Amino acid sequence: MLCSWSTATQRTSVALALAAVLTLAVSGCGSTEAAAQGVDSNPAADSQGGAGLPMLRSGEQVEGAAIAFEGTVAVSSDGCMRVLVSSPEGDQAARWAVWPAGSELYAPDTSDPSSARVGGETFSDQDRVSGTAQLVTLADLPDGDRPGAYFEGRGRYCDAQESGVIVISEIAKA
């Protein structure tokens, strides 16, 4: 049975919208409910698009004591920002970074957002850093173990379930 042009156009539009929602759900860039409503599941995400710079929202907390750390910022080709923790002893790993509230994704070249700006200071690949943070697992983050949630999806994309997470509260160049 042949469809009229308008019916075919409507079906194509619906198919494209459904494909977009499924792509977001499968990629872990947001919850299915949020994607279907066109709502960002992490309002702290950067307005440039994509997953943004991971950070806790107002009122969100992570259990565990904050400790002093030293390390090196590492930005991988997949866009994930990590801190290669060198101190404290025994916690050395390339941990996925969750940045302090108010941090911004910074892109000297807008086609390659590869730095974080915290309190006016920019942290880029290979910068030596020190500060205060919590060293936790992905499951310790808010909804870090709930499929489709922001931290679970983005963290798994960045292999945080293997490497762990550094939730930075204070950071400076070392």
C-alpha positions in Angstrom: 0.0 0.0 0.0 1.4 3.4 -1.0 1.4 6.2 1.5 0.9 9.9 0.7 3.9 12.2 0.9 2.8 13.7 4.2 2.3 10.3 5.9 5.7 9.1 4.7 7.2 12.4 6.0 5.5 11.9 9.4 6.7 8.3 9.7 10.3 9.4 8.8 10.1 12.2 11.5 8.9 9.8 14.1 11.6 7.2 13.2 14.3 9.8 13.4 13.0 11.1 16.8 12.9 7.5 18.1 16.4 6.8 16.8 17.7 9.9 18.7 16.1 8.8 22.0 17.4 5.3 21.6 20.9 6.6 20.8 21.0 8.7 24.0 19.7 5.8 26.1 22.2 3.3 24.8 25.1 5.7 25.0 24.4 6.5 28.6 24.3 10.2 28.0 21.1 10.6 30.1 18.1 8.7 31.4 15.6 7.4 28.9 12.9 9.5 30.7 15.0 12.6 30.4 15.9 12.0 26.8 12.3 11.4 25.8 11.3 14.7 27.5 14.3 16.6 26.0 15.7 17.3 29.4 19.3 17.1 30.4 19.6 14.5 33.2 22.6 16.4 34.7 21.9 20.2 34.7 25.6 20.7 35.6 26.4 19.4 32.1 28.1 21.9 29.8 25.9 23.9 27.5 28.2 23.2 24.5 26.5 19.8 24.2 27.7 16.3 24.9 28.1 15.0 28.4 29.7 18.1 29.9 32.1 18.3 32.7 31.1 15.8 35.5 30.4 17.5 38.8 28.1 17.0 41.7 24.9 19.1 41.7 23.9 21.3 44.6 22.9 19.1 47.5 24.6 15.9 46.2 27.2 14.4 48.4 29.5 11.4 48.4 30.3 9.4 51.5 33.9 9.2 52.6 36.7 11.3 54.0 38.4 13.9 51.8 42.1 13.5 51.6 45.0 15.4 50.1 46.1 14.1 46.7 48.7 14.8 44.0 48.6 13.7 40.4 48.5 14.6 36.7 45.5 15.6 34.6 45.1 13.2 31.7 42.7 13.7 28.8 42.2 10.7 26.6 41.1 10.5 23.0 37.5 9.6 24.1 37.2 12.9 25.8 37.4 11.5 29.4 39.3 13.6 31.9 41.1 11.7 34.6 43.7 12.4 37.3 46.6 10.0 37.4 46.9 9.9 41.2 50.5 9.7 42.4 49.8 10.3 46.1 48.6 9.0 48.5 50.5 5.7 48.3 48.3 2.7 47.5 45.6 4.8 45.7 47.6 5.3 42.5 45.3 5.0 39.5 44.0 7.0 36.5 40.8 7.9 38.2 37.8 9.5 36.4 37.5 13.1 37.6 34.4 14.6 39.0 35.1 18.3 39.3 34.1 20.9 42.0 30.7 22.6 41.6 31.0 25.7 39.4 33.7 24.2 37.2 33.5 24.7 33.4 34.5 22.7 30.4 37.0 24.9 28.7 38.0 24.6 25.0 40.8 26.8 23.7 39.7 25.3 20.3 35.9 24.9 20.4 36.2 21.7 18.3 38.3 20.1 21.1 37.0 20.8 24.6 39.9 19.4 26.6 40.3 21.4 29.8 38.5 22.2 33.0 38.3 25.7 34.4 38.0 25.9 38.1 37.8 29.3 39.9 39.4 31.0 36.9 42.3 28.5 36.6 42.5 26.1 33.7 43.6 22.5 34.1 44.6 20.7 30.9 46.2 17.4 29.8 49.6 16.8 31.6 49.1 19.5 34.2 50.5 18.5 37.6 47.9 19.1 40.3 47.3 18.8 44.0 44.3 19.3 46.2 41.6 17.7 48.3 39.3 15.0 47.0 37.5 11.8 47.8 38.7 8.6 46.2 35.6 6.5 45.6 34.0 3.9 43.3 31.5 4.6 40.6 28.8 3.1 42.7 29.5 5.6 45.4 28.3 8.5 43.2 24.7 9.6 43.2 22.9 6.9 41.0 26.4 5.7 40.0 25.0 2.1 39.9 21.6 3.0 38.3 21.5 2.1 34.6 20.7 5.1 32.5 21.6 7.7 35.2 24.1 10.4 34.3 27.0 9.3 36.5 26.5 5.6 35.7 26.4 6.1 32.0 29.2 8.6 31.7 31.3 6.9 34.3 31.0 3.5 32.5 31.9 5.2 29.2 35.1 6.5 30.9 35.8 3.0 32.5 35.3 4.4 36.1 33.9 1.1 37.2 37.4 -0.3 36.7 39.7 2.7 37.6 37.7 4.4 40.3 36.6 8.0 40.7 38.3 11.1 42.2 35.7 13.6 43.5 37.7 16.8 43.6 36.7 19.5 46.2 39.8 21.7 45.9 42.5 21.7 43.1 45.6 23.8 42.2 48.5 23.4 39.9 51.4 21.7 41.7 
